[in-house]
Amino acid sequence: MRPLRPDTAAGSPSQPNPMVTFTKHAAVTRYVAGAYTEAAVKEAARTAVAELGSNPTLGLVFVSSDYIPHLTDFLEIIRLHAHVPLLAGCSAYGLVGDALETEEESGFTLLLLSLPGAQAVPFTFNERTVEDSNGPGYWHYETGVQPDNVKAWLALANPFQLPIDPWLRRWNEAYPRVPTFGGLASSTTGDPEAWVFLNDRLVEGALAIALCGNVEVRCVVSQGCRPIGEPLTVTHAEKNVLLSLGRKPAFEVLNEVFSELSDVEKERAKGHLFAGLAMNEYVEDFKRGDFLVRNIIAADPQTGAVAISGKPRVGQTMQYHLRDAESASADLHKLLAREAAQLTPFEPVAGFLCTCNGRGVGLFGEPSHDARAVAKHFPGLPLCGFFANGEIGPVGDKAFIHSYTASLALIGRLAT
């Protein structure tokens, strides 16, 4: 096998919409279980492109860690036999293929997308790129893509090689109101490494693919929580510390919210309470999806302070949230149902799902929860994805890194 060439260049459930059924082969998926064999990879590539009926615009592929020693051959076989001009992916703790999820099992999952009139423009970058950036123009020059010319970005990053939050802050400034979705590469439990790849080589840091031209992307970002208590205004905050909400100590409000929960909810809430920061202050009735959910790091009953993994602003609306399996399931189904009801004139041809490696069987007690939820609301939609170390998706008009989240990108076109 030829050695890999690292690339270091900078640069509550609802009924589905009965009218939404996808049969067009503008996208095709393949899930293959088991260890790497050349024959299995070749068969998957050949049958997928034959079913697609045309050469793909873009391919996405995700692999279990045991495929990495064979990665060069694996990628070349897919590119050759599926006629893929641009192939991107990463290693994964678990895989998503249509209505199926597997965790810590050998295999790979492949999505081929044919998008006539669309362009997929790749860009690789690393920590040095982020450190050297000095404004939006820097990113426009490096990527060769202007904000008005891109519909969405697909991003895959290695969490061990790239500072994600600093990159996303700069990226949001460069591409305001352009959705960025994707996830952080993962690997099997105990493996200290993760890998991102583009075409036939490993990528140091991260890659982003601009989807331009005749393509539309809509995102569903389910943070797996439900609001509890009442939304209140942040009246005192310092850096990442909430000091008062509605002129009451933040800890006092948290304690009041907790005391109002039922006994069952109180058991569920232990270690699962979060802070939700409103992304849009011009909302009359806050609901799921209006908040950026962040971890509560510490709470001090003496000072009344609550520290969170975010930066609240004075005047911003904040509401505490509860995360458990029931809330996570209801949140995802509600958001999917809402999106399915708003399809026209948008026609999705494929879904790309990044779900947290803390969800799955560990959260829901059963396999394939998120994938089956997508299949319920979008029957027949080709779906591909992976279990991530962190999920990237927009809340409001900015992209954030999330945890315990399902980030779904619906890729398609406007009906003609």
Summary of the structure (lengths in Angstrom):
residues: 416
radius of gyration: 21.3
end to end distance: 47.2
largest distance: 66.4
contacts: 1472
relative contact order: 0.18
helix: 26%
strand: 37%
